[in-house]
Amino acid sequence: MGLFFEVLSAINNPNQKATIEQLGSMVGSVQQLAADKNIDASTMQTVMSTVGGFLRPALQQQKNLGGLDQLQNLIGQVAGGGGTGATGGGLGMLSSLLAPQLQGQIVEKLAQTTGLSPSVLEGVVASVLPGIMGLFNMGGSFPGAKTDNPLLVSFLDSDNDKDVDLGDVLKFANRFLNPAR
């Protein structure tokens, strides 16, 4: 839940790019993808958690190689310059973050975990990754407000305390955007 609190803090911080509309767009895109592929909410949460589990060490490695600012720039490119939809403009940049071999490992793990076919999962993974990058990009600051991206820093948290689960972010964001009546 820690990462979701960072999302809410970014939305409330005027120096960061996050808005409720962006969060809603990301959640809506993931839900639409799930509906299109006939994937239930629980399975989609598993997909997001698994992708996040693979994504975190890959992003940590990118940060170690080029620094946090360079990683943030790359995330912005993959996210399509800041968009949070499931189809960001930087899909071609995805291989800069995740080698095709790693993408294959993600699909293989998801196929074992969810029972969904690898061909369906390839499309799902390719579609959710730009949205995830858009989520991280929401923590970026506006020009002139130089601060580290708290969403990205929190996600890269290396103490393995499970506060950085992307499946939980999806679940809590959905609850936040659609409160029970």
Rosetta constraint file for C-alpha pairs under 8 A:
AtomPair CA 1 CA 5 HARMONIC 6.45 0.50
AtomPair CA 1 CA 163 HARMONIC 5.37 0.50
AtomPair CA 1 CA 164 HARMONIC 7.08 0.50
AtomPair CA 1 CA 165 HARMONIC 7.58 0.50
AtomPair CA 1 CA 168 HARMONIC 6.41 0.50
AtomPair CA 1 CA 169 HARMONIC 6.80 0.50
AtomPair CA 1 CA 172 HARMONIC 7.64 0.50
AtomPair CA 2 CA 6 HARMONIC 6.51 0.50
AtomPair CA 2 CA 154 HARMONIC 7.80 0.50
AtomPair CA 2 CA 163 HARMONIC 4.82 0.50
AtomPair CA 2 CA 164 HARMONIC 6.42 0.50
AtomPair CA 3 CA 7 HARMONIC 6.44 0.50
AtomPair CA 3 CA 151 HARMONIC 6.59 0.50
AtomPair CA 3 CA 154 HARMONIC 6.19 0.50
AtomPair CA 3 CA 155 HARMONIC 6.66 0.50
AtomPair CA 3 CA 163 HARMONIC 6.11 0.50
AtomPair CA 3 CA 164 HARMONIC 5.17 0.50
AtomPair CA 3 CA 165 HARMONIC 7.40 0.50
AtomPair CA 3 CA 169 HARMONIC 6.75 0.50
AtomPair CA 4 CA 8 HARMONIC 6.38 0.50
AtomPair CA 4 CA 168 HARMONIC 7.69 0.50
AtomPair CA 4 CA 169 HARMONIC 5.16 0.50
AtomPair CA 4 CA 172 HARMONIC 6.93 0.50
AtomPair CA 4 CA 173 HARMONIC 7.29 0.50
AtomPair CA 5 CA 9 HARMONIC 6.09 0.50
AtomPair CA 6 CA 10 HARMONIC 6.04 0.50
AtomPair CA 6 CA 150 HARMONIC 6.56 0.50
AtomPair CA 6 CA 151 HARMONIC 5.69 0.50
AtomPair CA 6 CA 154 HARMONIC 7.51 0.50
AtomPair CA 7 CA 11 HARMONIC 6.30 0.50
AtomPair CA 7 CA 18 HARMONIC 7.53 0.50
AtomPair CA 7 CA 138 HARMONIC 7.79 0.50
AtomPair CA 7 CA 139 HARMONIC 7.23 0.50
AtomPair CA 7 CA 151 HARMONIC 6.51 0.50
AtomPair CA 8 CA 12 HARMONIC 6.34 0.50
AtomPair CA 9 CA 13 HARMONIC 6.11 0.50
AtomPair CA 10 CA 14 HARMONIC 7.91 0.50
AtomPair CA 10 CA 16 HARMONIC 5.71 0.50
AtomPair CA 10 CA 17 HARMONIC 7.32 0.50
AtomPair CA 10 CA 18 HARMONIC 5.51 0.50
AtomPair CA 10 CA 19 HARMONIC 7.89 0.50
AtomPair CA 10 CA 138 HARMONIC 7.15 0.50
AtomPair CA 10 CA 139 HARMONIC 5.66 0.50
AtomPair CA 10 CA 150 HARMONIC 7.77 0.50
AtomPair CA 10 CA 151 HARMONIC 7.79 0.50
AtomPair CA 11 CA 16 HARMONIC 7.17 0.50
AtomPair CA 11 CA 17 HARMONIC 7.45 0.50
AtomPair CA 11 CA 18 HARMONIC 4.61 0.50
AtomPair CA 11 CA 19 HARMONIC 4.97 0.50
AtomPair CA 11 CA 20 HARMONIC 6.51 0.50
AtomPair CA 12 CA 18 HARMONIC 7.95 0.50
AtomPair CA 13 CA 18 HARMONIC 7.97 0.50
AtomPair CA 15 CA 141 HARMONIC 5.47 0.50
AtomPair CA 15 CA 142 HARMONIC 5.85 0.50
AtomPair CA 15 CA 145 HARMONIC 5.94 0.50
AtomPair CA 16 CA 138 HARMONIC 6.86 0.50
AtomPair CA 16 CA 139 HARMONIC 5.70 0.50
AtomPair CA 16 CA 140 HARMONIC 5.54 0.50
AtomPair CA 16 CA 141 HARMONIC 4.25 0.50
AtomPair CA 16 CA 142 HARMONIC 5.95 0.50
AtomPair CA 17 CA 137 HARMONIC 7.62 0.50
AtomPair CA 17 CA 138 HARMONIC 5.01 0.50
AtomPair CA 17 CA 139 HARMONIC 6.19 0.50
AtomPair CA 17 CA 140 HARMONIC 5.90 0.50
AtomPair CA 17 CA 141 HARMONIC 5.92 0.50
AtomPair CA 17 CA 142 HARMONIC 6.39 0.50
AtomPair CA 18 CA 22 HARMONIC 6.64 0.50
AtomPair CA 18 CA 23 HARMONIC 7.65 0.50
AtomPair CA 18 CA 138 HARMONIC 4.33 0.50
AtomPair CA 18 CA 139 HARMONIC 6.16 0.50
AtomPair CA 18 CA 140 HARMONIC 7.93 0.50
AtomPair CA 19 CA 23 HARMONIC 6.52 0.50
AtomPair CA 19 CA 138 HARMONIC 7.62 0.50
AtomPair CA 20 CA 24 HARMONIC 6.03 0.50
AtomPair CA 21 CA 25 HARMONIC 6.02 0.50
AtomPair CA 22 CA 26 HARMONIC 6.22 0.50
AtomPair CA 22 CA 83 HARMONIC 7.73 0.50
AtomPair CA 22 CA 84 HARMONIC 6.08 0.50
AtomPair CA 22 CA 135 HARMONIC 7.97 0.50
AtomPair CA 22 CA 138 HARMONIC 7.80 0.50
AtomPair CA 23 CA 27 HARMONIC 6.19 0.50
AtomPair CA 23 CA 84 HARMONIC 7.60 0.50
AtomPair CA 23 CA 135 HARMONIC 7.24 0.50
AtomPair CA 23 CA 173 HARMONIC 7.35 0.50
AtomPair CA 24 CA 28 HARMONIC 5.82 0.50
AtomPair CA 24 CA 173 HARMONIC 7.95 0.50
AtomPair CA 24 CA 177 HARMONIC 6.84 0.50
AtomPair CA 25 CA 29 HARMONIC 5.96 0.50
AtomPair CA 25 CA 84 HARMONIC 6.41 0.50
AtomPair CA 25 CA 85 HARMONIC 6.04 0.50
AtomPair CA 26 CA 30 HARMONIC 6.29 0.50
AtomPair CA 26 CA 84 HARMONIC 5.25 0.50
AtomPair CA 26 CA 85 HARMONIC 5.40 0.50
AtomPair CA 26 CA 86 HARMONIC 6.90 0.50
AtomPair CA 26 CA 131 HARMONIC 5.90 0.50
AtomPair CA 26 CA 132 HARMONIC 7.89 0.50
AtomPair CA 26 CA 134 HARMONIC 7.71 0.50
AtomPair CA 26 CA 135 HARMONIC 7.22 0.50
AtomPair CA 27 CA 31 HARMONIC 6.11 0.50
AtomPair CA 27 CA 170 HARMONIC 6.60 0.50
AtomPair CA 27 CA 173 HARMONIC 7.09 0.50
AtomPair CA 27 CA 174 HARMONIC 6.70 0.50
AtomPair CA 28 CA 32 HARMONIC 5.98 0.50
AtomPair CA 29 CA 33 HARMONIC 6.07 0.50
AtomPair CA 29 CA 85 HARMONIC 5.84 0.50
AtomPair CA 29 CA 86 HARMONIC 5.43 0.50
AtomPair CA 29 CA 131 HARMONIC 7.84 0.50
AtomPair CA 30 CA 34 HARMONIC 6.15 0.50
AtomPair CA 30 CA 86 HARMONIC 6.78 0.50
AtomPair CA 30 CA 128 HARMONIC 6.76 0.50
AtomPair CA 30 CA 131 HARMONIC 7.94 0.50
AtomPair CA 31 CA 35 HARMONIC 6.15 0.50
AtomPair CA 31 CA 41 HARMONIC 7.77 0.50
AtomPair CA 32 CA 36 HARMONIC 6.01 0.50
AtomPair CA 33 CA 37 HARMONIC 6.14 0.50
AtomPair CA 33 CA 86 HARMONIC 7.98 0.50
AtomPair CA 33 CA 124 HARMONIC 7.34 0.50
AtomPair CA 33 CA 127 HARMONIC 7.91 0.50
AtomPair CA 34 CA 38 HARMONIC 5.78 0.50
AtomPair CA 34 CA 39 HARMONIC 4.70 0.50
AtomPair CA 34 CA 40 HARMONIC 6.62 0.50
AtomPair CA 34 CA 41 HARMONIC 7.37 0.50
AtomPair CA 34 CA 44 HARMONIC 6.61 0.50
AtomPair CA 35 CA 39 HARMONIC 6.10 0.50
AtomPair CA 35 CA 40 HARMONIC 7.55 0.50
AtomPair CA 37 CA 120 HARMONIC 7.43 0.50
AtomPair CA 39 CA 43 HARMONIC 6.32 0.50
AtomPair CA 39 CA 44 HARMONIC 6.37 0.50
AtomPair CA 40 CA 44 HARMONIC 6.24 0.50
AtomPair CA 41 CA 45 HARMONIC 6.13 0.50
AtomPair CA 42 CA 46 HARMONIC 6.37 0.50
AtomPair CA 43 CA 47 HARMONIC 6.22 0.50
AtomPair CA 43 CA 114 HARMONIC 6.57 0.50
AtomPair CA 44 CA 48 HARMONIC 6.25 0.50
AtomPair CA 44 CA 167 HARMONIC 7.70 0.50
AtomPair CA 45 CA 49 HARMONIC 6.16 0.50
AtomPair CA 45 CA 166 HARMONIC 7.77 0.50
AtomPair CA 45 CA 167 HARMONIC 4.35 0.50
AtomPair CA 45 CA 168 HARMONIC 7.20 0.50
AtomPair CA 45 CA 170 HARMONIC 6.84 0.50
AtomPair CA 45 CA 171 HARMONIC 7.14 0.50
AtomPair CA 46 CA 50 HARMONIC 6.01 0.50
AtomPair CA 46 CA 114 HARMONIC 7.74 0.50
AtomPair CA 46 CA 167 HARMONIC 6.21 0.50
AtomPair CA 47 CA 51 HARMONIC 6.05 0.50
AtomPair CA 47 CA 110 HARMONIC 6.63 0.50
AtomPair CA 47 CA 167 HARMONIC 7.35 0.50
AtomPair CA 48 CA 52 HARMONIC 6.03 0.50
AtomPair CA 48 CA 128 HARMONIC 7.96 0.50
AtomPair CA 48 CA 165 HARMONIC 7.99 0.50
AtomPair CA 48 CA 166 HARMONIC 5.41 0.50
AtomPair CA 48 CA 167 HARMONIC 4.75 0.50
AtomPair CA 48 CA 170 HARMONIC 7.78 0.50
AtomPair CA 49 CA 53 HARMONIC 6.17 0.50
AtomPair CA 49 CA 165 HARMONIC 5.59 0.50
AtomPair CA 49 CA 166 HARMONIC 5.06 0.50
AtomPair CA 49 CA 167 HARMONIC 4.47 0.50
AtomPair CA 49 CA 168 HARMONIC 7.54 0.50
AtomPair CA 50 CA 54 HARMONIC 6.52 0.50
AtomPair CA 50 CA 106 HARMONIC 7.37 0.50
AtomPair CA 50 CA 109 HARMONIC 7.92 0.50
AtomPair CA 50 CA 110 HARMONIC 7.05 0.50
AtomPair CA 51 CA 55 HARMONIC 5.90 0.50
AtomPair CA 51 CA 106 HARMONIC 6.49 0.50
AtomPair CA 51 CA 125 HARMONIC 7.53 0.50
AtomPair CA 52 CA 56 HARMONIC 5.89 0.50
AtomPair CA 52 CA 165 HARMONIC 6.65 0.50
AtomPair CA 52 CA 166 HARMONIC 5.76 0.50
AtomPair CA 53 CA 57 HARMONIC 7.55 0.50
AtomPair CA 53 CA 165 HARMONIC 7.74 0.50
AtomPair CA 54 CA 58 HARMONIC 6.79 0.50
AtomPair CA 54 CA 102 HARMONIC 7.94 0.50
AtomPair CA 54 CA 106 HARMONIC 6.84 0.50
AtomPair CA 55 CA 59 HARMONIC 6.09 0.50
AtomPair CA 55 CA 98 HARMONIC 7.65 0.50
AtomPair CA 56 CA 60 HARMONIC 6.07 0.50
AtomPair CA 56 CA 155 HARMONIC 6.92 0.50
AtomPair CA 56 CA 156 HARMONIC 6.03 0.50
AtomPair CA 57 CA 61 HARMONIC 6.10 0.50
AtomPair CA 57 CA 156 HARMONIC 7.81 0.50
AtomPair CA 58 CA 62 HARMONIC 6.36 0.50
AtomPair CA 58 CA 97 HARMONIC 6.88 0.50
AtomPair CA 58 CA 98 HARMONIC 6.73 0.50
AtomPair CA 59 CA 63 HARMONIC 6.10 0.50
AtomPair CA 59 CA 71 HARMONIC 7.53 0.50
AtomPair CA 59 CA 97 HARMONIC 6.92 0.50
AtomPair CA 59 CA 156 HARMONIC 7.35 0.50
AtomPair CA 60 CA 64 HARMONIC 6.16 0.50
AtomPair CA 60 CA 156 HARMONIC 6.12 0.50
AtomPair CA 61 CA 65 HARMONIC 6.22 0.50
AtomPair CA 62 CA 66 HARMONIC 6.14 0.50
AtomPair CA 62 CA 67 HARMONIC 7.38 0.50
AtomPair CA 62 CA 71 HARMONIC 6.34 0.50
AtomPair CA 62 CA 97 HARMONIC 7.33 0.50
AtomPair CA 63 CA 67 HARMONIC 4.53 0.50
AtomPair CA 63 CA 68 HARMONIC 5.22 0.50
AtomPair CA 63 CA 70 HARMONIC 7.45 0.50
AtomPair CA 63 CA 71 HARMONIC 5.68 0.50
AtomPair CA 64 CA 68 HARMONIC 7.98 0.50
AtomPair CA 66 CA 70 HARMONIC 5.66 0.50
AtomPair CA 66 CA 71 HARMONIC 6.80 0.50
AtomPair CA 67 CA 71 HARMONIC 6.34 0.50
AtomPair CA 68 CA 72 HARMONIC 6.07 0.50
AtomPair CA 68 CA 148 HARMONIC 7.81 0.50
AtomPair CA 69 CA 73 HARMONIC 6.26 0.50
AtomPair CA 70 CA 74 HARMONIC 6.27 0.50
AtomPair CA 71 CA 75 HARMONIC 6.13 0.50
AtomPair CA 72 CA 76 HARMONIC 6.16 0.50
AtomPair CA 72 CA 137 HARMONIC 7.19 0.50
AtomPair CA 72 CA 140 HARMONIC 7.54 0.50
AtomPair CA 72 CA 149 HARMONIC 7.78 0.50
AtomPair CA 73 CA 77 HARMONIC 6.37 0.50
AtomPair CA 74 CA 78 HARMONIC 6.27 0.50
AtomPair CA 74 CA 93 HARMONIC 7.85 0.50
AtomPair CA 74 CA 96 HARMONIC 7.98 0.50
AtomPair CA 74 CA 97 HARMONIC 7.87 0.50
AtomPair CA 75 CA 79 HARMONIC 5.94 0.50
AtomPair CA 75 CA 133 HARMONIC 5.56 0.50
AtomPair CA 75 CA 134 HARMONIC 7.59 0.50
AtomPair CA 75 CA 136 HARMONIC 7.48 0.50
AtomPair CA 75 CA 137 HARMONIC 6.54 0.50
AtomPair CA 76 CA 80 HARMONIC 6.30 0.50
AtomPair CA 76 CA 81 HARMONIC 4.96 0.50
AtomPair CA 76 CA 82 HARMONIC 5.52 0.50
AtomPair CA 76 CA 133 HARMONIC 7.13 0.50
AtomPair CA 76 CA 134 HARMONIC 7.19 0.50
AtomPair CA 76 CA 137 HARMONIC 5.86 0.50
AtomPair CA 77 CA 81 HARMONIC 5.19 0.50
AtomPair CA 77 CA 82 HARMONIC 7.61 0.50
AtomPair CA 77 CA 89 HARMONIC 7.59 0.50
AtomPair CA 77 CA 90 HARMONIC 5.28 0.50
AtomPair CA 77 CA 93 HARMONIC 6.90 0.50
AtomPair CA 78 CA 88 HARMONIC 6.66 0.50
AtomPair CA 78 CA 89 HARMONIC 6.84 0.50
AtomPair CA 78 CA 90 HARMONIC 3.92 0.50
AtomPair CA 78 CA 91 HARMONIC 5.75 0.50
AtomPair CA 78 CA 92 HARMONIC 7.51 0.50
AtomPair CA 78 CA 93 HARMONIC 5.37 0.50
AtomPair CA 78 CA 94 HARMONIC 5.97 0.50
AtomPair CA 78 CA 130 HARMONIC 5.90 0.50
AtomPair CA 78 CA 133 HARMONIC 6.51 0.50
AtomPair CA 78 CA 134 HARMONIC 7.97 0.50
AtomPair CA 79 CA 83 HARMONIC 5.58 0.50
AtomPair CA 79 CA 84 HARMONIC 6.50 0.50
AtomPair CA 79 CA 88 HARMONIC 5.04 0.50
AtomPair CA 79 CA 89 HARMONIC 6.60 0.50
AtomPair CA 79 CA 90 HARMONIC 5.78 0.50
AtomPair CA 79 CA 91 HARMONIC 7.71 0.50
AtomPair CA 79 CA 130 HARMONIC 4.90 0.50
AtomPair CA 79 CA 131 HARMONIC 6.62 0.50
AtomPair CA 79 CA 132 HARMONIC 7.84 0.50
AtomPair CA 79 CA 133 HARMONIC 5.05 0.50
AtomPair CA 79 CA 134 HARMONIC 4.70 0.50
AtomPair CA 79 CA 137 HARMONIC 7.20 0.50
AtomPair CA 80 CA 88 HARMONIC 4.47 0.50
AtomPair CA 80 CA 89 HARMONIC 3.90 0.50
AtomPair CA 80 CA 90 HARMONIC 4.63 0.50
AtomPair CA 80 CA 91 HARMONIC 7.67 0.50
AtomPair CA 80 CA 130 HARMONIC 7.57 0.50
AtomPair CA 80 CA 134 HARMONIC 7.76 0.50
AtomPair CA 81 CA 89 HARMONIC 7.28 0.50
AtomPair CA 81 CA 90 HARMONIC 7.63 0.50
AtomPair CA 82 CA 134 HARMONIC 5.78 0.50
AtomPair CA 82 CA 137 HARMONIC 6.00 0.50
AtomPair CA 82 CA 138 HARMONIC 7.26 0.50
AtomPair CA 83 CA 88 HARMONIC 6.16 0.50
AtomPair CA 83 CA 131 HARMONIC 7.70 0.50
AtomPair CA 83 CA 134 HARMONIC 5.52 0.50
AtomPair CA 84 CA 88 HARMONIC 6.90 0.50
AtomPair CA 84 CA 130 HARMONIC 7.11 0.50
AtomPair CA 84 CA 131 HARMONIC 4.85 0.50
AtomPair CA 84 CA 132 HARMONIC 7.44 0.50
AtomPair CA 84 CA 133 HARMONIC 7.42 0.50
AtomPair CA 84 CA 134 HARMONIC 4.12 0.50
AtomPair CA 84 CA 135 HARMONIC 6.19 0.50
AtomPair CA 85 CA 130 HARMONIC 7.24 0.50
AtomPair CA 85 CA 131 HARMONIC 5.27 0.50
AtomPair CA 85 CA 134 HARMONIC 7.30 0.50
AtomPair CA 86 CA 127 HARMONIC 5.19 0.50
AtomPair CA 86 CA 128 HARMONIC 5.52 0.50
AtomPair CA 86 CA 129 HARMONIC 7.48 0.50
AtomPair CA 86 CA 130 HARMONIC 5.91 0.50
AtomPair CA 86 CA 131 HARMONIC 4.73 0.50
AtomPair CA 87 CA 91 HARMONIC 7.36 0.50
AtomPair CA 87 CA 127 HARMONIC 6.06 0.50
AtomPair CA 87 CA 128 HARMONIC 7.97 0.50
AtomPair CA 87 CA 130 HARMONIC 6.26 0.50
AtomPair CA 87 CA 131 HARMONIC 7.09 0.50
AtomPair CA 88 CA 130 HARMONIC 5.25 0.50
AtomPair CA 88 CA 131 HARMONIC 6.93 0.50
AtomPair CA 88 CA 134 HARMONIC 7.90 0.50
AtomPair CA 90 CA 94 HARMONIC 6.96 0.50
AtomPair CA 90 CA 130 HARMONIC 7.36 0.50
AtomPair CA 91 CA 126 HARMONIC 7.84 0.50
AtomPair CA 91 CA 130 HARMONIC 6.63 0.50
AtomPair CA 93 CA 97 HARMONIC 7.28 0.50
AtomPair CA 94 CA 98 HARMONIC 6.07 0.50
AtomPair CA 94 CA 129 HARMONIC 7.92 0.50
AtomPair CA 94 CA 130 HARMONIC 7.85 0.50
AtomPair CA 95 CA 99 HARMONIC 5.04 0.50
AtomPair CA 95 CA 100 HARMONIC 6.38 0.50
AtomPair CA 98 CA 102 HARMONIC 6.08 0.50
AtomPair CA 98 CA 103 HARMONIC 6.38 0.50
AtomPair CA 99 CA 103 HARMONIC 6.40 0.50
AtomPair CA 100 CA 104 HARMONIC 6.18 0.50
AtomPair CA 101 CA 105 HARMONIC 6.37 0.50
AtomPair CA 102 CA 106 HARMONIC 6.26 0.50
AtomPair CA 103 CA 107 HARMONIC 6.35 0.50
AtomPair CA 103 CA 125 HARMONIC 7.86 0.50
AtomPair CA 104 CA 108 HARMONIC 6.12 0.50
AtomPair CA 104 CA 122 HARMONIC 7.96 0.50
AtomPair CA 105 CA 109 HARMONIC 6.10 0.50
AtomPair CA 106 CA 110 HARMONIC 6.11 0.50
AtomPair CA 107 CA 111 HARMONIC 6.04 0.50
AtomPair CA 107 CA 118 HARMONIC 5.99 0.50
AtomPair CA 107 CA 121 HARMONIC 5.85 0.50
AtomPair CA 107 CA 122 HARMONIC 6.08 0.50
AtomPair CA 107 CA 125 HARMONIC 7.32 0.50
AtomPair CA 108 CA 112 HARMONIC 6.38 0.50
AtomPair CA 108 CA 118 HARMONIC 6.76 0.50
AtomPair CA 109 CA 113 HARMONIC 6.12 0.50
AtomPair CA 110 CA 114 HARMONIC 5.67 0.50
AtomPair CA 110 CA 115 HARMONIC 7.53 0.50
AtomPair CA 110 CA 116 HARMONIC 7.51 0.50
AtomPair CA 110 CA 118 HARMONIC 8.00 0.50
AtomPair CA 110 CA 121 HARMONIC 7.30 0.50
AtomPair CA 111 CA 115 HARMONIC 5.08 0.50
AtomPair CA 111 CA 116 HARMONIC 5.23 0.50
AtomPair CA 111 CA 117 HARMONIC 5.97 0.50
AtomPair CA 111 CA 118 HARMONIC 5.79 0.50
AtomPair CA 111 CA 121 HARMONIC 7.23 0.50
AtomPair CA 112 CA 116 HARMONIC 7.92 0.50
AtomPair CA 116 CA 120 HARMONIC 6.90 0.50
AtomPair CA 116 CA 121 HARMONIC 6.82 0.50
AtomPair CA 117 CA 121 HARMONIC 6.30 0.50
AtomPair CA 118 CA 122 HARMONIC 5.99 0.50
AtomPair CA 119 CA 123 HARMONIC 6.88 0.50
AtomPair CA 120 CA 124 HARMONIC 6.38 0.50
AtomPair CA 121 CA 125 HARMONIC 5.93 0.50
AtomPair CA 122 CA 126 HARMONIC 6.15 0.50
AtomPair CA 123 CA 127 HARMONIC 6.04 0.50
AtomPair CA 124 CA 128 HARMONIC 6.12 0.50
AtomPair CA 125 CA 129 HARMONIC 6.11 0.50
AtomPair CA 126 CA 130 HARMONIC 7.53 0.50
AtomPair CA 127 CA 131 HARMONIC 7.28 0.50
AtomPair CA 128 CA 132 HARMONIC 6.16 0.50
AtomPair CA 129 CA 133 HARMONIC 6.19 0.50
AtomPair CA 130 CA 134 HARMONIC 6.08 0.50
AtomPair CA 131 CA 135 HARMONIC 6.24 0.50
AtomPair CA 132 CA 136 HARMONIC 6.40 0.50
AtomPair CA 133 CA 137 HARMONIC 6.00 0.50
AtomPair CA 134 CA 138 HARMONIC 6.30 0.50
AtomPair CA 135 CA 139 HARMONIC 7.53 0.50
AtomPair CA 136 CA 140 HARMONIC 7.55 0.50
AtomPair CA 136 CA 149 HARMONIC 7.97 0.50
AtomPair CA 136 CA 151 HARMONIC 5.67 0.50
AtomPair CA 136 CA 152 HARMONIC 5.59 0.50
AtomPair CA 137 CA 149 HARMONIC 7.97 0.50
AtomPair CA 137 CA 152 HARMONIC 7.94 0.50
AtomPair CA 138 CA 151 HARMONIC 7.71 0.50
AtomPair CA 139 CA 149 HARMONIC 4.94 0.50
AtomPair CA 139 CA 150 HARMONIC 5.90 0.50
AtomPair CA 139 CA 151 HARMONIC 5.18 0.50
AtomPair CA 139 CA 152 HARMONIC 7.03 0.50
AtomPair CA 140 CA 147 HARMONIC 7.83 0.50
AtomPair CA 140 CA 148 HARMONIC 7.27 0.50
AtomPair CA 140 CA 149 HARMONIC 4.90 0.50
AtomPair CA 140 CA 150 HARMONIC 7.83 0.50
AtomPair CA 141 CA 145 HARMONIC 5.82 0.50
AtomPair CA 141 CA 146 HARMONIC 6.33 0.50
AtomPair CA 141 CA 147 HARMONIC 6.32 0.50
AtomPair CA 141 CA 148 HARMONIC 7.67 0.50
AtomPair CA 141 CA 149 HARMONIC 6.93 0.50
AtomPair CA 142 CA 146 HARMONIC 7.54 0.50
AtomPair CA 148 CA 153 HARMONIC 7.42 0.50
AtomPair CA 149 CA 153 HARMONIC 6.08 0.50
AtomPair CA 150 CA 154 HARMONIC 5.80 0.50
AtomPair CA 151 CA 155 HARMONIC 6.10 0.50
AtomPair CA 152 CA 156 HARMONIC 6.12 0.50
AtomPair CA 153 CA 157 HARMONIC 6.28 0.50
AtomPair CA 154 CA 164 HARMONIC 6.87 0.50
AtomPair CA 155 CA 164 HARMONIC 5.24 0.50
AtomPair CA 157 CA 164 HARMONIC 7.54 0.50
AtomPair CA 164 CA 168 HARMONIC 7.99 0.50
AtomPair CA 165 CA 169 HARMONIC 6.56 0.50
AtomPair CA 166 CA 170 HARMONIC 6.28 0.50
AtomPair CA 167 CA 171 HARMONIC 6.27 0.50
AtomPair CA 168 CA 172 HARMONIC 5.97 0.50
AtomPair CA 169 CA 173 HARMONIC 5.79 0.50
AtomPair CA 170 CA 174 HARMONIC 6.09 0.50
AtomPair CA 171 CA 175 HARMONIC 6.38 0.50
AtomPair CA 172 CA 176 HARMONIC 6.00 0.50
AtomPair CA 173 CA 177 HARMONIC 6.01 0.50
AtomPair CA 174 CA 178 HARMONIC 5.81 0.50
AtomPair CA 175 CA 179 HARMONIC 5.32 0.50
AtomPair CA 175 CA 180 HARMONIC 7.59 0.50
